[in-house]
């Protein structure tokens, strides 16, 4: 019961720290986490990477002796929006159900990882080093993870805490935001027959984009399905409602699968719209796609800890910080309690179960011990002398629908 109370107290304080992105404001949440860890006698480093922006790092075990495993999740949350039955920044409990902004994405994961880290840090020997990294900026540009990597932070392997329903995910899609600007001649709406309004080109633009989306659908990735292209915004504003606008703008959401690049996505849209007058395509790169070799010891350790009998990989449908750490050469898996859709991540009424958080915390602990000590069946021990073997965690059955 003490472990459950500790997790609940931490999550309550984290939800109350309104680290909404934009603008981020993760420093308050980092201070909450710092106080919780220091109360447990642990050393903590809070690293500010901008005004009010922060990452938190805590370490335990023997640096330089064996593997270094990072447990990483993010402190920032999306805006609360409307439709909540109460204050979204006050954790509410009804039986096993916990509700509040960020409990599923991803302050619940932060809390579960933190409690696992504290139990691991209390061990006399780990066979390697365990690092807790609570980062900012994941919801907009992975700015916290990038700042951490740019500071020289490294790890042999990283567990990214996201709502995967405790399925071990080895890949995620990337994202590009593409802007299509269509220009024409505007003027008084009464003289529209003498103008070339940009909106007149929109049917052809949309038709060609739909054809491109259909073409992309024929190229599925084995773990993530096909790349996608969606029109998420169309705007065309005149000076007033009696004025034909001179410009129309479309925003496209392009999801990339491993093997694709942002430049390729840009060029595909440009070619699809080639020959249309007044059309300009611009692309803002976002997350890159990432994929982890499913045969890596980290993946085996994660499957052992979760009790998974799957032999292939699973794809995480959203983007996350995996690609940032994978870019350093670290092995990565995405793993955490909750489900993006079922638990209403990014929506009013976001929730998760206390039981799933407790199970996840036990899984993170078991995973770390298994990986650091090289105790995956068939793997040669590489955790250094004196490493302790994994203990059996509590119930690790994933939360199910």
N, C-alpha and C positions, 0 to 999 in steps of 0.2 A: 504493500500500500504506500510505503514511503516513496518508491520510484514513481508510482502513478501520481502522487501528490506533487512531486518535484516537476514532472513533465507538465502537469496542468498549471502550476504556478508560473512556470517559464512561458508557456504558450499564452496565458492570460496577459502577461506583461508585454510580450512581443506583439500581440494583436493591438494592444492599446497604444503602442508606439507607431504613429501614423506615417509609415515610410512609403507614402504614395508616390508612384512614378508615372508621369512627371510630377514634380521635379526629382524625386528620389527620397531625400531626407532620411537616409538610412542611419545617420549617426546616432540618433536617439535609440533605435533598435539595437545598434551595435553596443551602446552603453548598457542597455538592459542585459544583453547576453554577457557582456564583460562582467557585470556585477554578479550574475549567476555563477559564472565560472570561478571568479575570484573568491566567492563565498565557499567554494569547494576546494580552495587552496591552490588553484591553478594560475599559471602565468598567462597573460593575454596581451596581444599586440593589436591595437585598433589603428588602422592605417587610413587616413583621410585622403581621398583622391580628388576632392573638389569641395566647395562650400556645402556643408551638410551631408556630403557623400562619404561613405566609409565601407571598408572591408574589415573583418575581424579574423585574426589567425591565432590559434592555440596549438601547442605541440606537446606530445608526450612520447616516451620511449627513447630509444637510442639512435640519434642521428648518425648516419654514416655506418651503422651496423645493421645490415639487412635492407629490406625494402622500405620505401616510404609510401604510405597509403593516405590519400586525402579524402575526407568526407566533406563534400561541398554542396551547399544549397544557398538560396538567395533571400535577402532581407526585404527587398522592395516588393510592393504589391501594386496592382492596377487600381485606378480610382474606384470608389465604392459604388457610385451611381445610385439610382433610385430603386425602390421596390423592396427594401428590407423591412422586416417587422419590428426591428429595434435598431439600436446603435450598432453599425457594422464593426466598430472598433472597440466593442465590449464583448468579450467572449461569453457566449451563453451556452448552457448545458442543459439538455433534456435527456436523462438517462445516459445512453452511450453516445448520443449525438452532440457534437460541438459545432457551433456556428459562429462565423465572424470572417471579416475580410482577411484572406491569406492563410486560413487554416488548412486549405488543400494545396494552395499554390503561393508560397511554399514555406510558410512559417511553421506548419506542422512538421515538415521534413527537417527544418532547422532544429526544432525542439527535440525530435526523435534522435537526430544525429548527435546533438549536444549531450543528451543523457547517455547515449552509448559511449561517446568519447570520454565522459567523466568516469564511467565504470572501467573503461580500458586504461585510463591514466592512473587508476588506483592499483593496477597490477604491478608487481615488482619488476617483471620483465615481459616484454612483448615480442621479442625476436625481430624488431624493426621499429620504425617511427610511424606514429599515427598523427595526422594533422586535421584539425577542424578549420574549415574555411567558410565563413558566412559572408557572402559577397553582396554588393549592391549592384544596381543597374542592369539586372538580367532582363527586365521587362522592356528595356529600350536600349539596344545596342551592345549588350554584354559589357558595359563600360567598367564595371567593377572587376570582373574576371580578367579583362584585358589589362587594366591597371596593375593587377596582381602579377600577371605574367610579365609585363614590362618591367616590373621591379626586380625580376630575377627569380620569382617563385617557381619551383619545380616539384614534381612528384613522379614516382614510378607509375602510379595508378591513381585514378580519381573515380569516386562514386558520386554521381550527380543526383542530388535529391530532387525529384520531380514526381508528380502523380502518375505513376505507371500501373497502379493496382497491384504493386509488388511483383510485376513481371519484369524480368531482366531484359532491358532494351539495349541493343548494341548499335543503333543507328538513329539518326533524325534528319529531317529535311532542312534545307536552307531556305532563305527567303530573299527576294529582291522586290523592291518597290519601283515600279516603272510608271513614268508619267508620259502620257500621249497628249500633246498639245495640238489642237486643230484650229487654224486661223482662217478668217474670211473677211468680208466687209460687213460692217454694221451700220446702223443708222435708224432713222425713224421707221417704226413698224408699219406705218401706212404706205411706205415706199418699198416694202420687202421684195416686190417683183423686180426691182431694179438693183437689188443687192445679191451678194453671194454669202449667205449666213453660214457660219461654220457648222451649225446644227444639221445643215443639209447633207454634210458628209458623214454624219454619225452612223446612219444605218449601214453604210459600206464598211466603215471602220469596225463596228461591232460584229458584222458578219465575218470579216477576215479574222478577227480575234477569236471568234467562236470556232472557226475552222482550225486555227492553230491549237486551241485548247483540245479539240477532238484528236488532232494529230499527236499531241503529247500523251493523251490517254492510252495510246497504243504502245507506249514504251514503259511498262511497269518495272519498278525495282522489286527484287524478290522480297524485301522486308518492308518497304515503305509504300508500295503501290506506285502509281504513275506520278510524274510531275504534274502540277496543276497551274492553271492561269485563270484568274477571276477578276472581273471588273468590280471594284469595290466602291468607286465614287465617280459620278459624272456631274460636272458643274459648267454652267454657261450663264454668266451674270451680265446683264446690260445695265446702263445707268439707272433705268427704272423699268417698269413692266411694259412701257410703250416703246422701248428701244431694243432693236436687234443687237445682240452682243457681237463683238468682233472675235471672240475666242471661246472655245470650249475645251475643257480639260477632263481627261479620264485618268484615274488612278488604278493601276493593275497590281494585284498581289500574285506574285509568281513564286511557287514553291519548287525548290530544286532538290533532286535526289543525288546521292553520291555519284560522282563522275561528271556532273554538270558544273558550270561556272557561271558567275554573274554576267561575264562578257558574252557567253553563249546565249544566255536568256535575252539579253539586250538585242543581240544580233538577230535572233529569231523573230522578235516583234518588229524590228526595223524592216526585215525582209518581207514579213507578212503585210506590212503597210506600204511597201515600196510602190511608187507611182502615184500615190494620192497627193494632190496639191495641198500645201499648207500644213503638212503633218510633221511634227518634230517629236522624236522619242528620246527621253532621258531616263537613266537608271540610277537608283541609289542602292548601293550594295548593303545587304544586311547580313544575317547569319549565313555561314557557309554550311553545306551538308557535311555530315560526318558518319563514319562507319568504323566500328571496331571489329577486328578479327575475332570471330566467335571461338577460336581455339585457344585464346589467351588464358593464362592462369587466373586472371581477375574474373573473367566470365565464369570459369569453372567454380571459383570460390563463391561467386554470387549465386550460382545455381545450387550449389551445395547448401548455402545458408537459407535459401528460400524453399528448398525441397523441389525445385523444378526438374522435370524429367525431359525438358526440351533439349534437342541437340543443335538446332539452328538458332539464328538470331531472331530478334523481334524489333520492330521499328517503333520509335516514339513519334506520334503524329505531329507534335509541335516542335518548335525550335527550342534550344536551351544552350547552356554554356559548354556543352561537350566539345563543340568544334574549337573553342578557344584553347582548352587544355590538350586536346588531341594534336593541335598545331605545334605543341612543344615536344611531341613524341610520347606523351603519357598514354597509357591504356585507359579507356573510359567505359563505364557502363552507366546507364540512367536507371534509377531504381527508387521507388518510394510509394507510400500509401496513398490511397485516394484515386479517383478517376476524373479526368478533365471534364467529361460531360455529366456523368451521374452525380458528382459532388459539386457541380455548378461552379467550377473555377471560372474567374472573370465575370461572374454573374451575381445578382442579388440572391441571398440565401446560401452562399458558399458554406459547405459543411464537410465534416469528416467524422469518423468514429474514434473515440478514445481507444477502443480495443485495437483498431488498425494501427494507431500511432505506437502503442505499446509493443505490438508485434513487430513493427518496422524497426523500432529501437533495438530489440533483441536480434533481429536479422542483421542490422548494421554491425553489431558487436561480433556476432558469429562470423560474418563475412571477413571482418578485419583480422580476427585471430586466425582464420583459415588461410587467408592470403599472406599475412606477415610471416607465418610459420611454415608455409609451403606444405600444408597438410591436405591439399586436394588429392583424392585418390589418383595414384599414378604419377604424381609430381614429386620430384626430388626436393627434399627440404632445403630451403635457401634462406631461412630466417635467422641464421647465425646460431651460435651455441647458446644453450640455456633457454631457448624459446619455450613458451608454454603452449600447449595444445588448445584447440577451441573447446569451449564448454558448450553443452547443449543449450540453446536459447529457449525462451518460452515459446508458446504456441506461435507458429509462423505461417499459419494458413492465411493466404491473401484474402482481403476483403472482397466479397463476391456480390454480384447483382442479386 
